[in-house]
Amino acid sequence: MRTTLRSFGWLWRFRPGSLSTPECRRLRAASSETEVFDLFISHTWMTPGYYKYLSLLLSSYLHFAFMAWVAVAISVLLLYEVNMLPMPFVYQAVATQLEVPCGIWGGCLTFLFALGALFVAPDAASACGCQSQRCFYDLVSIDQEDASSRERGIASIGGFLARSTQLRILWSRPYLSRLWCVFELAAYRRANPLGKVRFQALFIERDFLVLWICCFVLTSVSYICLVSPSIELPPGWFLVLTPLWLAPAVHVARHGFLDQEQMLRSLEDFDLNAATCTKEIDREFIHAAISRWYGSLPHFVDYVQKVLAKELKKNVSQNRVPLKYCLMAASPVMGFHLDVIGALLAADVRADVVARLFAQFVSVDVVGIWLIKFFFWLARRFARPRFTWRALDWMQSALVSLLGCCGISVQVAVVRLNRISPACALAAAAVIAIGMTRTPCNAGANLPPFWRKPDRPRGADPCDK
C-alpha cells in the first residue's frame, strides 16, 4: 500500500493501455513476491487516480498529520515563551481588557506542517522501515509489458482474491457500471467467504480535505482581521466572510451526499446486464462464472441488492462523518488559539487569566468539532440542487454556509458562560463531547430522497475497468 502512495501517488498517475515499455518496467519493479495480500484494491479506471490517492492517503496516514500538528504546536509555544517569534499584531481580550502583542505562527505553521506531513508520510514511513499492508494493485501486480503474462494475470484474479484478507472497494459513481468490478465483487465472496469487504467511498476524504483547507483560510483571514491594528471591521463582517470562504466546502459536501445516495441506489437497483466491458468474450466468461458461483445471475443480483446494500448502508452510516476527520477540520481554529495562549505567556500575564482563556478556548474548540457535524447535516439537508444553473447552485451553497453561522451562537453562549464560570463552560463542552462520542456519525442514515440521475461519462474509456 505504501508504495502506491509514495512520491505523491506516482503509481496512480498511470493508466493501462497508454503505458510505454520503460513505464511498464517501472511498474513491475515496484511489485514484490508475497504469499498473501492484506487487501485487494478494487477500483475502476473511469475514476481519476488522484481521487483514489487522496482517499487512501488520508485514511492511512492521518495520524502522521496529527503528530506533526502536536509537535509544531509544542515548539511554537516554547518559542513564544522565550520571545523568539515576531509578534506584529495585537490581541485584545474583551473580558479582561488585555492588549498583548501576538503572531500568527501557531495557526499557520501547524496547518502547513500537518498538511506537509500527510503528503510525505508514505516516504517517511518507508525510510524508517515501518511495516505496510501488502496489497494487490492490478496495474503493478499484473505484468503490463508482456501480453500473454497480462492475460494470465487477469485469468488468475480469482486466486489473488482468495489470498486476500480484505477486499477494499474504492467506491465512485461508475464502479458498478464496470463488469470487471462486479466480477471482483462476486468472486471475492465465493473465493474468500470469511474475508472482509470494506467500502471506501472516495468522496468522504475529498469532502473533509476541502473543508480542512477552507476552514484554515476562513480562520486565518478572520484572525488577521481581528488582531491587525490597521483594520477596522464593520458590523456583520463575519457573515460576509463565511459564505465567501466556506461555500466551496459546502458545495463539495452537498455533491458528496448526492454521490452517496447514488451509491446506495446503484446497489438497491443493481442491474447486471447494464454493466459494460469492452470485449463480449469477457462478458460471457464473467456471466458464466457468476452463474456457477451463485446458482444463477438473478441470485447474484438479489445478493447485491439485499446483502451488500445493507452492508454498505451500515458502513456509510457509521463512517460518513468520522470524528478524527472532524478534529482535523477544526484544527486550524485550535492553531490560532495557540497563538493567543503563546502571546499571553510571552507577556507574563497572570496565571488565572491564562487559565480562564485556556478554558474558553477548549470549550469553543469542542463546540467547533460539533459544528463540523452540524455543517455536514446542513449539507445533507440541502444537498439537492434547487436550480439548474450552476451559478445559482453555488449561490445555494453560499446560503447554506451562511445558515451554518447559526451554530456559532452555541460558541458565543459558551464564551459568555466562561465569563461567569470557566468550570460551567468546560462542563457544557464536556456534555457536548460525550454526546458526540456516544452518537454515531450517522449523517448518511435514513437519507431523504434528494438524489438525481448520475452523470454520463464524458468520453469512452480505453480501459475495461
Secondary structure, DSSP 4 states (H G I P E B T S, - for coil): -HHHHHHHHGGGG--TTS--HHHHHHHHHT----S-BSEEEE--TTS-HHHHHHHHHHHHHHHHHHHHHHHHHHHHHHHHHTT-S---EEEEETTTTEEEEE-SHHHHHHHHHHHHHHHHHHHHHHHTT-----EE-HHHHS-SS-HHHHHHHHHTHHHHHHTBSEEEEEE-TTGGGBHHHHHHHHHHHHH-TTSEEEEEEHHHHHHHHHHHHHHHHHHHHHHHHHH-TT--PPTTHHHHHHHHHHHHHHHHHHHHHHHHHHHHHHHHT--GGG-B-S-HHHHHHHHHHHHHHHSSHHHHHHHIIIIIHHHHHHHHHHHSS-HHHHHHHHHHHHHHHHHHHHHHHHTT--HHHHHHHHHHHHHHHHHHHHHHHHHHHHHHHT-S-S-SSHHHHHHHHHHHHHHHGGGHHHHHHHHHHHHH-HHHHHHHHHHHHHHHHHS---TTSS--S---PPPPPSS--SS--
